[in-house]
């Protein structure tokens, strides 16, 4: 396997290396040189002062000695790392992407919920994305299209009415699918996969009473057939109940599907160690199971979500006083919660139900990916949960530097290499991401390990992270001296290899 990986990198390098310009004296000159930085690559283990040469959006040289470059970026006392990959974000907006860029992210992906149709995803950032973006095939969105009169391609897409058959929008969340419904949902997801969706998004807990075993097994079998991951928000019972995790682990074993458990701490709660141990046991038995965590101790969702149709206070082990309206920071009472849910079901809320010890256990586990689960950031006038603003800098500033609970290389692996490895079988473009190696894409984060930090809070969320001095996306400088460059939009809509035009 190691030998095959080496052959693949050699082939990729040979075919992706640009023609290098030479000076009159015969020296090779690069478009950009990042010099004197501490280069860190989790896959190869490189951890040394190096000079990085970049041409045509590709890392063309990694040298112990200085390189010639048309432009030079001084990275002394900085870490030069692969660009961070956020596999769980719901904020494909100009403001959302600006926050993520300043948090060190070069690729942001909507994989838990996904989209259908795929080509509608990211309408607000099309042709003006500062970082890369992409989405999975959204099983909930496909379900809405099949089982209701409504259409919504993804979370920020306006709800539209397409037919008048009397099928209310709520049917998608509460009504079990017939065999015909399940067949149609499969057709729509197949269409999205054929057009390059990066796996299948399965926000199962929000369709808890609607999706029965035949439909869920269809999703697993489809993922297995296409060899793409399923990104699953497992069903939640009473706080810490592992039955929702057991359900998907069993199906993964039966169908040989690759799965990622979303925001593990938010499903496991006080049983984080038990949940992670079950995942590790499944891996040891041969299942392809991954997990991710966001480093904040609250959940964020719309107040009209189906989970609040159940005994949510028992499920989360909280009460009304533990829930905030995200847009204002107001804390709820029973009366205001029920009124808001009736009058404004799309309102974003923050429910505080985690403890730091649970989050820290997973955030520092070497085999759990870091994500943000950031909710849509549209304007600075409306408050949002902080995780979409500062998750990656919080890991590096708090857990690595301040608490020394995690070493830098392991932290970077959880943000770069591991997400790339999860995705690269389905989307080969990720074989060129998450690594600081010759022939890889020049998606690069340059940050000061002494100053990087998250500044955002629940009360004052619109405070971008600090410490990322330079950010390159496809070899183009997006952040320079800590500031986002205006009118610079190298971000691409990333897809798996399309199977049909």
Secondary structure as UniProt FT lines:
FT   HELIX           2..16
FT   STRAND          21..22
FT   TURN            24..25
FT   STRAND          28..40
FT   TURN            42..44
FT   STRAND          47..55
FT   TURN            56..57
FT   STRAND          58..63
FT   STRAND          68..74
FT   TURN            76..77
FT   STRAND          79..82
FT   STRAND          84..86
FT   STRAND          88..89
FT   HELIX           94..102
FT   TURN            103..104
FT   STRAND          105..115
FT   HELIX           118..120
FT   TURN            121..127
FT   STRAND          132..138
FT   HELIX           139..147
FT   STRAND          150..151
FT   TURN            155..156
FT   STRAND          160..161
FT   TURN            169..170
FT   HELIX           171..174
FT   HELIX           179..194
FT   TURN            195..196
FT   STRAND          200..202
FT   HELIX           204..207
FT   TURN            208..210
FT   HELIX           213..226
FT   STRAND          230..232
FT   TURN            239..240
FT   HELIX           243..255
FT   STRAND          259..261
FT   HELIX           264..268
FT   HELIX           269..271
FT   HELIX           272..284
FT   TURN            285..286
FT   STRAND          289..293
FT   STRAND          299..302
FT   TURN            303..304
FT   HELIX           306..309
FT   HELIX           312..316
FT   HELIX           320..322
FT   STRAND          323..325
FT   TURN            326..328
FT   HELIX           334..343
FT   TURN            345..346
FT   STRAND          348..351
FT   HELIX           356..363
FT   TURN            366..367
FT   STRAND          369..370
FT   TURN            380..381
FT   HELIX           387..394
FT   HELIX           395..402
FT   HELIX           408..415
FT   HELIX           417..424
FT   TURN            425..426
FT   HELIX           428..432
FT   TURN            438..439
FT   STRAND          444..447
FT   TURN            449..451
FT   STRAND          468..473
FT   TURN            474..475
FT   STRAND          476..480
FT   TURN            481..482
FT   STRAND          483..484
FT   TURN            486..487
//
